[in-house]
């Protein structure tokens, strides 16, 4: 049988409750909260740094649809891809980035005027993305367009910077 030290019960380890001082409680609590905050920041950092080049999303190769679905001469906004898909009169395709090269504002397609307009400084761009006035120094950036088994695909990993529109920026199926 174990003999309990009656003078100092903590010495033999039989004491169940230990008085925790306010200082010790606050110290332990702050360390626990600091650890939790570090874990949350680490998880947020990992999510931020993960690859955004996911298939089918902006930052990757997006399948837009069948080639036949696009009317020649039309401009279609692909909102998830941050670009406008231009179907030219002669059957070509051009994917123009929605971001203005001057201030980075989102340009809008004006159907009635058949041009793009930047709402930040009223710069206008032709249907091909070429700049119309001297407010902007270059044309809208574009994304490469490819074709696979009758499907139209746009590679949105990195916009291609251009000074002006050239005929080779337009892609043709087949």
C-alpha positions in Angstrom: 0.0 0.0 0.0 1.3 3.4 -1.0 1.8 5.9 1.8 0.7 9.4 1.0 2.9 12.2 2.2 0.5 14.3 4.3 2.9 17.3 4.5 3.2 17.9 0.8 0.7 15.9 -1.4 2.2 17.2 -4.7 5.5 15.6 -3.9 4.3 12.0 -4.4 2.1 12.8 -7.5 -1.2 11.9 -5.9 -2.7 15.4 -6.2 -5.4 15.5 -8.9 -5.9 19.3 -9.1 -3.2 21.8 -9.6 -3.8 25.5 -9.2 -3.0 27.3 -12.4 -2.1 30.9 -12.0 -3.6 33.5 -14.2 -0.2 34.2 -15.8 0.2 30.5 -16.7 -3.3 30.3 -18.1 -2.8 33.4 -20.3 0.6 32.2 -21.5 -0.8 28.8 -22.5 -3.9 30.4 -24.2 -1.8 32.9 -26.2 0.6 30.2 -27.4 -2.4 28.0 -28.5 -4.0 31.0 -30.3 -0.7 31.9 -31.9 -0.2 28.3 -33.1 -3.7 28.3 -34.5 -3.1 31.6 -36.3 0.2 30.3 -37.8 -1.6 27.2 -39.1 -4.3 29.3 -40.7 -1.8 31.6 -42.3 0.2 28.6 -43.6 -2.9 27.0 -45.1 -3.9 30.3 -46.7 -0.4 30.7 -48.1 -0.4 27.2 -49.6 -3.8 27.8 -51.2 -2.6 31.1 -52.7 0.6 29.7 -54.1 -1.0 26.5 -55.6 -1.0 26.3 -59.4 -3.9 28.1 -61.0 -3.3 26.6 -64.4 -6.1 24.1 -64.0 -7.6 22.5 -67.1 -10.8 24.2 -68.2 -10.3 27.3 -66.1 -8.8 30.7 -66.6 -5.0 30.2 -66.4 -5.2 27.0 -68.4 -6.5 25.7 -71.7 -10.2 26.2 -72.0 -12.5 24.3 -74.3 -15.0 26.9 -75.5 -17.3 24.9 -77.7 -17.8 23.5 -81.2 -16.5 25.6 -84.1 -20.0 25.6 -85.8 -21.6 27.2 -82.8 -20.0 30.6 -83.5 -21.5 32.9 -86.1 -19.0 34.5 -88.5 -18.6 38.2 -87.6 -19.7 37.8 -84.0 -18.1 38.8 -80.7 -18.8 36.5 -77.7 -17.8 37.4 -74.2 -16.3 34.4 -72.4 -16.7 35.6 -68.8 -15.0 32.7 -67.1 -12.0 33.1 -69.4 -11.7 36.9 -69.1 -11.7 37.3 -72.9 -13.8 38.0 -75.9 -13.9 35.4 -78.7 -14.1 37.1 -82.1 -15.3 35.0 -85.0 -14.1 36.8 -88.2 -16.1 37.0 -91.4 -13.7 34.7 -93.2 -14.0 31.9 -90.6 -11.1 32.8 -88.3 -11.0 33.1 -84.5 -9.3 35.6 -82.2 -9.4 35.6 -78.4 -8.9 39.1 -77.1 -8.1 39.7 -73.4 -10.7 41.9 -71.6 -8.0 43.9 -69.8 -7.0 47.3 -71.1 -3.3 47.6 -71.6 -3.2 51.2 -70.3 -4.8 50.9 -66.8 -5.9 47.3 -66.6 -9.6 48.1 -66.6 -12.1 45.7 -68.0 -13.0 46.7 -71.6 -16.6 46.3 -72.8 -17.9 45.3 -76.2 -20.2 47.9 -77.7 -22.4 46.0 -80.1 -24.0 49.0 -81.7 -20.7 50.8 -82.4 -18.8 47.5 -83.2 -15.9 48.4 -81.0 -14.4 47.9 -77.5 -14.6 50.7 -75.0 -12.5 51.1 -71.8 -14.7 52.8 -69.2 -11.7 54.2 -67.2 -10.5 56.7 -69.8 -12.8 56.2 -72.9 -10.2 54.6 -75.0 -11.6 52.6 -77.9 -10.4 49.5 -79.7 -11.4 48.1 -83.1 -13.2 44.8 -83.4 -9.8 43.1 -83.8 -8.5 44.7 -80.6 -6.4 47.3 -82.3 -6.4 50.7 -80.7 -8.3 53.5 -82.3 -6.9 56.6 -80.6 -3.7 57.8 -78.9 -5.0 57.3 -75.3 -3.6 53.8 -75.5 -0.1 52.9 -76.8 -0.9 49.4 -78.1 -3.6 46.9 -79.0 -5.5 44.6 -76.6 -3.5 41.4 -75.7 -4.7 38.1 -77.1 -4.6 34.4 -76.3 -3.7 31.6 -78.7 -6.6 29.7 -80.2 -6.3 26.1 -81.3 -8.7 23.4 -82.7 -9.0 19.8 -81.7 -11.6 17.4 -83.1 -14.0 20.2 -84.1 -13.7 21.9 -80.7 -12.3 25.4 -80.2 -9.8 25.8 -77.4 -8.1 28.9 -75.9 -4.9 28.8 -74.0 -5.3 31.4 -71.2 -2.0 30.6 -69.4 -0.4 33.9 -70.5 -1.8 36.7 -72.7 0.4 37.6 -75.7 1.4 41.3 -75.8 1.1 43.0 -79.2 1.7 46.5 -80.5 -0.9 46.3 -83.2 -3.2 43.7 -84.8 -1.7 41.6 -87.4 -3.4 39.0 -89.7 -1.3 36.2 -88.2 -3.0 36.7 -84.8 -6.2 35.2 -86.2 -6.4 31.3 -86.1 -8.2 29.2 -88.7 -9.5 25.7 -88.2 -8.1 22.9 -90.3 
